[in-house]
Amino acid sequence: MKIQLHKHFIKQYKKLRTIQRRIDERLSLFRIRPFDPALRNHGLAGKYQGCRSINITGDFRAIYELVDEETVRFIDLDTHSNLYK
């Protein structure tokens, strides 16, 4: 699985120094097993219709979209409440 990072995702990542290692671990797991139960991978509705989300920590989520069969693009990274307000 190829992973691309949107510039907004990268900007958010840089702000989250305290959990960057956790983000890296989750993206590595996603690359190997995108539907591992620990990721709680699920489809979204509303403003993120057509996208999917994975859990980074109890409160942080990473949102991604499918680019093609082998590639995804992570587009956003933030707390659950900030993403879905």
C-alpha positions as a Markdown table, in Angstrom:
| # | Residue | x | y | z |
|---|---|---|---|---|
| 1 | Met | 0.0 | 0.0 | 0.0 |
| 2 | Lys | 1.4 | 3.4 | -1.0 |
| 3 | Ile | 0.7 | 6.3 | 1.3 |
| 4 | Gln | 0.7 | 9.9 | 0.3 |
| 5 | Leu | 0.4 | 12.8 | 2.8 |
| 6 | His | -1.6 | 15.9 | 1.9 |
| 7 | Lys | 0.1 | 19.2 | 2.9 |
| 8 | His | -2.6 | 19.9 | 5.5 |
| 9 | Phe | -1.9 | 16.5 | 7.1 |
| 10 | Ile | 1.9 | 17.3 | 7.2 |
| 11 | Lys | 1.2 | 20.7 | 8.8 |
| 12 | Gln | -0.9 | 19.1 | 11.5 |
| 13 | Tyr | 1.7 | 16.3 | 12.0 |
| 14 | Lys | 4.4 | 18.9 | 12.7 |
| 15 | Lys | 2.2 | 20.5 | 15.4 |
| 16 | Leu | 1.7 | 17.2 | 17.2 |
| 17 | Arg | 5.2 | 16.6 | 18.5 |
| 18 | Thr | 4.1 | 14.7 | 21.5 |
| 19 | Ile | 2.3 | 12.0 | 19.5 |
| 20 | Gln | 4.4 | 11.9 | 16.3 |
| 21 | Arg | 5.9 | 8.5 | 17.2 |
| 22 | Arg | 2.3 | 7.1 | 17.7 |
| 23 | Ile | 1.3 | 8.5 | 14.4 |
| 24 | Asp | 4.3 | 6.9 | 12.7 |
| 25 | Glu | 3.5 | 3.5 | 14.3 |
| 26 | Arg | -0.2 | 3.7 | 13.2 |
| 27 | Leu | 0.7 | 4.6 | 9.6 |
| 28 | Ser | 3.2 | 1.7 | 9.5 |
| 29 | Leu | 0.6 | -0.7 | 10.7 |
| 30 | Phe | -1.9 | 0.8 | 8.2 |
| 31 | Arg | 0.6 | 0.2 | 5.4 |
| 32 | Ile | 0.8 | -3.5 | 6.3 |
| 33 | Arg | -2.7 | -4.2 | 7.5 |
| 34 | Pro | -5.1 | -1.4 | 6.8 |
| 35 | Phe | -8.1 | -3.1 | 8.5 |
| 36 | Asp | -6.3 | -4.2 | 11.6 |
| 37 | Pro | -8.8 | -4.0 | 14.5 |
| 38 | Ala | -6.5 | -1.7 | 16.4 |
| 39 | Leu | -7.0 | 1.0 | 13.8 |
| 40 | Arg | -10.8 | 0.9 | 13.9 |
| 41 | Asn | -10.8 | 1.8 | 10.2 |
| 42 | His | -14.3 | 3.0 | 9.2 |
| 43 | Gly | -16.1 | 5.0 | 6.5 |
| 44 | Leu | -17.3 | 8.5 | 7.1 |
| 45 | Ala | -20.3 | 10.6 | 6.2 |
| 46 | Gly | -21.1 | 14.3 | 6.2 |
| 47 | Lys | -18.3 | 16.7 | 5.1 |
| 48 | Tyr | -15.9 | 13.7 | 4.8 |
| 49 | Gln | -18.3 | 11.6 | 2.7 |
| 50 | Gly | -16.3 | 9.0 | 0.7 |
| 51 | Cys | -13.3 | 9.2 | 3.1 |
| 52 | Arg | -12.3 | 6.8 | 5.8 |
| 53 | Ser | -10.8 | 7.3 | 9.3 |
| 54 | Ile | -8.3 | 5.4 | 11.5 |
| 55 | Asn | -7.6 | 5.9 | 15.2 |
| 56 | Ile | -4.3 | 7.2 | 16.2 |
| 57 | Thr | -4.9 | 7.5 | 19.9 |
| 58 | Gly | -8.1 | 7.5 | 22.0 |
| 59 | Asp | -9.0 | 11.0 | 20.7 |
| 60 | Phe | -6.9 | 11.6 | 17.6 |
| 61 | Arg | -8.0 | 10.5 | 14.2 |
| 62 | Ala | -6.4 | 10.4 | 10.7 |
| 63 | Ile | -8.6 | 10.8 | 7.7 |
| 64 | Tyr | -7.7 | 9.4 | 4.3 |
| 65 | Glu | -9.1 | 9.0 | 0.8 |
| 66 | Leu | -8.5 | 6.4 | -1.8 |
| 67 | Val | -6.4 | 7.6 | -4.8 |
| 68 | Asp | -6.4 | 4.3 | -6.6 |
| 69 | Glu | -6.4 | 0.6 | -5.8 |
| 70 | Glu | -2.8 | 0.7 | -4.4 |
| 71 | Thr | -2.6 | 4.3 | -3.0 |
| 72 | Val | -4.3 | 6.3 | -0.3 |
| 73 | Arg | -3.8 | 10.0 | 0.7 |
| 74 | Phe | -4.0 | 11.1 | 4.3 |
| 75 | Ile | -5.7 | 14.4 | 4.2 |
| 76 | Asp | -6.4 | 15.4 | 7.9 |
| 77 | Leu | -5.2 | 14.7 | 11.4 |
| 78 | Asp | -6.8 | 16.1 | 14.5 |
| 79 | Thr | -8.9 | 15.3 | 17.6 |
| 80 | His | -12.3 | 13.7 | 17.1 |
| 81 | Ser | -14.2 | 16.8 | 18.2 |
| 82 | Asn | -12.2 | 19.1 | 15.9 |
| 83 | Leu | -12.7 | 17.0 | 12.9 |
| 84 | Tyr | -16.4 | 16.3 | 13.3 |
| 85 | Lys | -17.8 | 19.6 | 14.5 |
